[in-house]
Amino acid sequence: MTAARLRVDDHARDAAGMTYVYPVVSRRAGGVSVGINLNPNNACNWRCVYCQVPDLKRGGPPPVALAQLEAELTTMLDEIVHGDFMLRRVPEGARRLNDVAFSGNGEPTMSPEFPAAVELVGRVLARFGLAGRIRVVLITNGSQLYKPAVQAAVEAMAGLGGEVWFKLDRAPHDGFSAVNQVQLKAASVRLHLAAAVARCSTWLQTCMFALDDVLPDEAMLSAYLDFLASLRRDGITLQGVLLYGLARPSMQAEASRLSPAPAEWMQALAARIESIGLPVKLSL
């Protein structure tokens, strides 16, 4: 492995010289997160304007070599648990293993091997005595949660102390999402979110930023807050909201048009979310 220090502002997928496994220091996780990248071809079914993946393209992942994934995860955890990885690679104050996270360079649930990969992670964690001691996180746009196999894998994650981080950047509505660059149906988003909540502890993750120096207006914010309130009324019980801003530069064509929202603005939005009755973890 390379000796470079990990940084919050750099989540390079090749940080360990592996195909599927990469370590990061995560501001939202509050420590070291071992990422699993099932999309090494940089392909995704969405194209969020703030995405940090270079050369992002539309599509799905190639077949995953599960034996290689298991070997890489085993090597990475051995370095962390039994080696000097934390001392060599991680800044002081972040030297704790927080989770194994399905994230990477595209939507992880697009991979047909996703259910097998969840089972594999559980097996490797048990081998290191980490099962139930650290979280297994799925960072997802939720688009595949209508599939029984994906639902079953999410339910299996719950048995591993798992969490789903479900992307919802703006209130869903029928039509084109300028932030996520996809056609969405509000009813489908709600159904997919309900499917996640019913099977595993689920947080929303929301990215807020200014576009062309213009922040989301009151109509956008009210629609977002009304949607959150409607979930509570309908018994779709979230753990809370992971509210975050721009920490790393976008690698998309819109990058020069994006800028961080002011801290005071983000804090005010967090307070409005909390007034609905949802906990907020704010990362500026």
Beta strands, then each sheet from edge to edge (+ up, - down):
strand 1: 21-26
strand 2: 31-36
strand 3: 43-44
strand 4: 57-58
strand 5: 97-102
strand 6: 135-140
strand 7: 163-167
strand 8: 175-177
strand 9: 182-184
strand 10: 201-207
strand 11: 209-211
strand 12: 240-244
strand 13: 258-260
strand 14: 280-283
sheet 1: 1+ 2- 5- 6- 7- 10- 12- 14-
sheet 2: 3+ 4+
sheet 3: 8+ 9-
sheet 4: 11+ 13-
end
